[in-house]
Structures are given as structure tokens and as C-alpha cells.
Amino acid sequence: MSRMSTRPIIAVTMGDPAGVGPEVVVKALARADVLASCRPVVIGDSVRLAAAAELCGVTLDRSAVDIVDVGTVPADLPWGRVSPLGGDAAYRYIERAAAMALAGEVQAICTAPLNKEALHAAGHLFPGHTELLAHLTGTAEVSMMLVAPGLRVVHVTTHIGIIDAIAKIEPGLVARTIRRADETLRRSGIARPRLAVCGINPHAGENGLFGHGEEAVKIEPAIATVRAEGIDAVGPLPADTLFFRARRGDFDCVVAMYHDQGHGPVKVLGLEAGVNITIGLPVVRTSVDHGTAFDIAGTGTADERSMVEALRQAVDLAAVAVTGR
């Protein structure tokens, strides 16, 4: 692949080949503005990408887009169905992209969606991309940041049940999550990020009225610790009003305690513009904020706007990683 371009080289994984990943990838990479910003390297299957391009009525410019053909997908793999073949292929794409990023061959990874059921059916027992990339890069702990218009959310816990999440939350984990959010925002150009931390219970416990003192035991010590380090974090605050305040501009990022607390407000703002960023990895990784959409896969109607935004975020973060600004 060409290394002559000054644009960042972005590894774009195709996702589950039975889902909408191939379609959103080809649609996004057919856009002139995307190609002007980066040198995409698609990790996937060239036959599947060609089929998706035909479905969507677009053409990939092979002089501007490189393809690393992993070659694990049969040509007759049906669209829109969970299969071990699709799950294993999605795993192999991520595996190759992580190796390339760690070797410095690409400056960022941007992922199309995989299907967790298919991934597990193939014997790869990870809850999702975030945990899989942590494993492949030897990273002990990472966080998920969701970005939507006017709102950023970082999660203390993600793909575990609510009871397990509350048990897992403790001051050390909360503090480390806040630090990762602060560092990421500083690297993106915000000199002094304003972070707001959610409570666990309704009204953030309302001084012990709700719950069993979780805010005082699990969250308040973490906020005190990071504030002593110079991080501008406040809370714990009631989640029911906090996201409105953040989108209004009071805060640069919300630290949510569990999956649905943070995902719900972002999803309301629209799946077409949301982006998932894994923070804490030794490599830059962004992703679409939607699933494989098996119900519409193979129809050519998938919306590529989240992929376009994920690529834009990857380019911006890759530039920071390369220049150190």
C-alpha cells in the first residue's frame, strides 16, 4: 500500500460480512470528502465489498482505497443471517487491523459493526469490539466514549448486567475512567475539560434517601481524588437532568456509571451521527454507533453517516497521535 500520502492511513474493518458493514463502508469511501481526509485501508473481503458496491450503486476508487483481503468469506454467504462464518470473519478483520496499528502501519482503526451472537458462535467469547481490542493490544482496562452532536459520554461499566455493574463500580475504577476521559479531551484540543459524573441512584441518592449510600462510597472518593490532581470533575449529579445540561454546554463530557445510563441519551440524538471511541488503547479506534442491522442488510439502504463521522473522528485523533498536539 502507498505510504507517500501525508494523510493519515486509517484501517477500516468491514464488520460482519452478513450485516450492513460492507454497505456503509463502500458508501462512506465513495465520498470525495472522506478520501480527501485520509488514506483508507479496508480490512475485509474484496468480493463482498464489490457486491455491496453494486447493491448501493457506488464505485470504489481503487487508486484511493486499499483493500487487505483476509479471504475468509464464501461468496454465497447470505445477507442478514447470524453465522459462525460471519463472526469469525469479523474477528479476523479486527485481529489484522490491531496488528497493523501496533506495528505502525496505520494511524487509526475505524470499525464497522460486528454481531455479538455470531462472534460467540465462532468461539470468540468477547462482549464486543471494546473488550476484543483490549485483548488484542494487551490492554488491561479501557473505556467507551460515545460522541453525538453536542454530547460526549464515557462509561465506567459497559457490557455487563445492571446488578453486576453496580457491584463492579468502585472509587479506583471511577477515578481511572475520569482520568481517561480528561486525557482524551485534552488531546483533542480542550485545554481544561469540564467533566460531570453521574450518580447511580435516582437524584444521585439524594443524601441517602435512595439506594444504600452508593454515591458516598463508590463515587465521591473518586471525584475528590481526581480533583486533587487538577481535573475539573463535579458530581455525583442526577442523571435525569445532567445530559440536558451537558448538551446545553455546561460540561464537555458526562461520566456515566453503566451502559444504558449513557447509551440512552446518545441514541435519542440519532444513530446516524453517533460515534463510539475506545479510550485507553495504545492505538486510536473509532466505530459506528449502530449494529449489524440484519433486517436491512443486503438491500443497499443502510445509512453511512455514522461511518463518515467515525472516519472523521479517527482522522482527527490520528493527527493528534502523530503530531502530539
C-alpha positions in Angstrom: 0.0 0.0 0.0 1.1 3.6 -0.6 3.0 5.4 2.2 3.6 8.6 0.2 0.4 10.4 1.3 0.6 12.9 4.1 -3.0 12.0 5.0 -3.4 9.5 7.9 -3.7 5.9 7.0 -6.9 4.5 8.5 -7.6 0.8 8.8 -11.4 0.3 8.1 -12.7 -3.1 9.2 -15.6 -4.4 7.2 -17.5 -5.8 10.2 -19.7 -8.9 10.0 -20.0 -9.6 6.3 -23.6 -10.6 6.6 -24.6 -7.2 8.1 -24.6 -3.6 6.8 -20.9 -3.1 7.4 -19.8 -3.7 3.8 -22.6 -1.3 2.6 -21.7 1.6 5.0 -18.0 1.1 4.2 -18.4 1.4 0.5 -20.9 4.3 0.7 -18.6 6.2 3.0 -15.4 5.6 1.0 -17.2 6.7 -2.2 -17.3 10.2 -0.8 -14.8 12.7 -2.1 -14.6 14.5 1.3 -13.7 11.3 3.1 -11.0 10.4 0.6 -9.5 13.9 0.8 -9.0 13.5 4.6 -7.4 10.0 4.8 -5.9 7.0 3.1 -8.4 4.2 3.8 -7.2 0.6 4.0 -10.2 -1.7 4.2 -9.6 -5.0 6.1 -12.2 -7.4 4.8 -13.2 -9.3 1.7 -12.9 -7.8 -1.8 -15.7 -9.9 -3.3 -18.1 -8.9 -0.5 -17.2 -5.2 -0.9 -17.8 -5.4 -4.7 -21.2 -7.0 -4.1 -22.0 -4.2 -1.6 -20.9 -1.5 -4.0 -23.2 -3.0 -6.7 -26.1 -3.1 -4.3 -25.5 0.6 -3.3 -24.8 1.8 -6.8 -21.4 3.2 -5.9 -17.8 2.6 -7.2 -14.7 2.3 -5.0 -11.7 4.2 -6.4 -9.0 1.6 -6.1 -6.3 4.2 -6.6 -7.5 5.9 -3.4 -8.7 2.9 -1.3 -6.5 -0.1 -0.5 -8.0 -3.4 0.4 -6.4 -6.1 2.6 -8.3 -9.2 1.6 -8.4 -11.6 4.5 -10.3 -14.1 2.4 -12.5 -15.9 4.9 -15.9 -15.3 3.4 -17.7 -17.7 1.0 -19.2 -15.8 -2.0 -22.6 -17.3 -1.2 -22.8 -16.2 2.4 -26.4 -14.9 2.8 -27.0 -11.4 3.9 -28.9 -10.8 7.2 -28.2 -14.0 9.0 -26.2 -14.9 12.1 -23.4 -17.4 11.3 -20.1 -18.6 12.8 -18.5 -17.8 9.4 -19.5 -14.1 9.7 -18.5 -13.9 13.3 -15.1 -15.4 12.6 -14.5 -13.2 9.6 -15.3 -10.1 11.7 -12.8 -11.3 14.4 -10.1 -11.8 11.7 -10.5 -8.3 10.4 -10.1 -6.8 13.8 -7.1 -9.0 14.5 -5.4 -7.9 11.4 -6.2 -4.2 11.9 -4.9 -4.3 15.5 -1.6 -5.9 14.4 -1.2 -3.3 11.7 -1.9 -0.5 14.2 0.6 -1.8 16.7 3.2 -2.1 14.0 2.7 1.5 13.0 1.4 0.6 9.5 -1.8 2.6 10.1 -2.5 5.5 12.4 -6.0 4.5 13.5 -8.7 1.8 13.3 -12.3 2.6 12.3 -14.7 -0.4 12.7 -18.0 -1.3 11.0 -20.3 -3.3 13.3 -19.9 -6.9 14.3 -22.6 -9.2 15.7 -22.0 -10.5 19.2 -24.1 -13.6 18.7 -22.1 -14.5 15.5 -18.8 -13.7 17.3 -19.7 -16.1 20.1 -20.9 -18.7 17.7 -17.4 -18.6 16.1 -15.8 -19.3 19.5 -14.6 -15.7 20.2 -16.1 -15.0 23.6 -15.9 -11.3 23.8 -18.8 -8.9 24.7 -17.9 -6.6 21.8 -15.2 -4.6 19.9 -14.1 -2.8 23.0 -13.1 -5.8 25.0 -11.8 -7.6 21.9 -9.4 -4.8 21.1 -8.2 -4.6 24.7 -7.3 -8.3 24.5 -5.6 -8.0 21.1 -3.5 -5.0 22.2 -2.7 -6.4 25.7 -4.5 -3.5 27.4 -5.8 -4.2 30.9 -8.5 -1.6 31.0 -10.2 0.7 28.5 -13.3 2.9 28.4 -16.0 3.5 25.9 -16.7 7.1 24.8 -19.8 7.8 22.8 -19.9 11.1 20.8 -23.1 12.6 19.4 -23.9 16.1 18.3 -23.4 18.3 21.4 -22.7 15.4 23.8 -19.8 13.1 24.9 -20.3 10.3 27.3 -17.7 8.0 28.9 -18.8 4.8 30.6 -17.5 3.4 33.9 -19.0 0.0 33.0 -20.4 -1.2 29.8 -21.4 -4.7 28.7 -22.5 -6.3 32.0 -25.8 -6.6 33.7 -27.0 -3.8 35.9 -26.6 -5.7 39.2 -23.1 -6.7 38.2 -22.3 -3.1 37.1 -23.2 -1.7 40.5 -21.1 -4.3 42.2 -18.1 -3.5 39.9 -18.2 0.3 40.4 -15.7 1.3 43.0 -13.6 4.5 43.5 -10.5 3.3 41.7 -12.4 2.4 38.6 -14.3 5.6 38.6 -11.2 7.7 39.0 -9.4 5.8 36.2 -12.3 6.4 33.9 -12.4 10.1 34.7 -8.7 10.3 34.0 -9.0 8.6 30.6 -11.8 11.0 29.7 -9.8 14.0 30.7 -6.7 12.9 28.8 -8.7 12.1 25.7 -10.4 15.5 25.7 -7.1 17.3 26.3 -5.5 15.5 23.4 -8.5 16.5 21.2 -7.8 20.2 21.9 -9.8 21.0 25.0 -7.4 22.7 27.4 -9.3 22.1 30.6 -12.2 19.7 30.1 -15.3 20.1 32.3 -16.4 16.6 33.4 -19.7 15.8 35.1 -20.1 12.5 36.9 -23.5 10.7 37.1 -24.8 9.2 40.3 -26.1 5.6 40.4 -29.4 6.1 42.1 -32.3 8.4 41.3 -31.4 12.0 42.1 -27.8 10.8 42.8 -29.1 9.2 46.0 -30.5 12.5 47.4 -28.3 12.3 50.5 -29.1 8.7 51.2 -32.8 8.8 50.6 -32.5 6.4 47.6 -30.2 3.4 47.5 -27.7 2.3 50.1 -25.2 5.1 50.1 -23.5 4.0 46.8 -22.7 7.6 45.8 -20.9 8.3 49.0 -18.9 5.1 49.0 -18.3 4.4 45.3 -18.2 7.8 43.5 -17.5 10.7 45.9 -14.0 9.5 46.9 -13.0 9.2 43.2 -14.1 12.7 42.4 -12.1 14.0 45.4 -9.0 12.2 44.2 -9.1 13.4 40.6 -9.9 17.0 41.7 -6.8 16.9 43.9 -4.9 16.0 40.7 -6.2 19.1 38.9 -9.0 17.5 36.9 -12.2 19.6 36.7 -14.8 16.9 37.7 -18.0 17.5 39.6 -20.7 15.2 41.0 -22.2 12.8 41.6 -25.1 14.5 39.8 -28.6 13.3 39.0 -28.5 11.6 35.6 -32.1 12.7 34.7 -31.0 16.3 34.2 -27.3 16.0 33.7 -27.4 15.1 30.0 -29.6 18.1 29.2 -27.1 20.3 31.0 -24.2 18.8 29.1 -25.8 19.2 25.8 -26.6 22.8 26.7 -22.9 23.4 27.1 -22.4 23.3 30.8 -19.9 20.3 30.5 -17.6 18.8 27.9 -18.3 15.2 28.9 -20.5 13.1 31.1 -19.2 10.1 33.0 -22.0 7.5 33.1 -22.0 4.7 35.6 -23.5 1.9 33.4 -24.4 1.0 29.8 -28.0 2.2 29.4 -27.5 5.3 31.6 -25.0 6.6 29.0 -26.2 5.0 25.8 -29.9 6.1 26.1 -29.3 9.8 25.7 -26.8 9.3 22.9 -29.2 7.0 21.0 -32.0 9.5 21.3 -29.9 12.0 19.4 -29.7 9.7 16.4 -27.8 6.6 15.4 -26.8 8.2 12.1 -24.4 10.7 13.8 -23.1 8.8 16.8 -19.6 7.5 17.1 -18.0 5.1 19.5 -14.4 5.7 20.6 -12.4 3.3 22.7 -10.1 5.3 25.0 -7.1 3.9 26.9 -5.9 1.7 24.0 -2.3 2.1 22.6 -4.0 2.7 19.2 -6.7 5.0 18.0 -10.1 3.3 17.5 -13.4 4.7 16.4 -16.6 3.0 15.4 -20.1 3.4 14.1 -22.6 3.6 16.9 -25.1 1.1 15.4 -25.3 -2.6 15.0 -25.3 -5.0 12.0 -29.0 -4.3 11.1 -29.6 -7.7 9.7 -33.1 -6.7 8.9 -32.0 -4.4 6.1 -28.6 -5.9 5.2 -28.2 -6.6 1.5 -30.8 -4.0 0.4 -28.4 -1.2 -0.2 -30.4 1.2 2.1 -28.0 1.4 5.1 -27.2 4.9 6.3 -23.5 5.6 6.1 -23.5 8.9 8.1 -22.2 7.3 11.3 -19.3 5.7 9.4 -18.5 9.0 7.8 -18.4 10.7 11.3 -16.4 7.8 12.7 -13.8 8.2 10.0 -13.7 12.0 10.7 -13.1 11.3 14.4 -10.4 8.7 13.5 -8.6 11.3 11.3 -8.7 13.9 14.0 -7.4 11.6 16.7 -4.8 10.1 14.4 -3.5 13.6 13.7 -3.1 14.2 17.4 -1.4 10.8 17.9 1.1 11.6 15.1 1.8 15.2 15.9 1.4 15.1 19.7 -0.6 18.4 19.6 
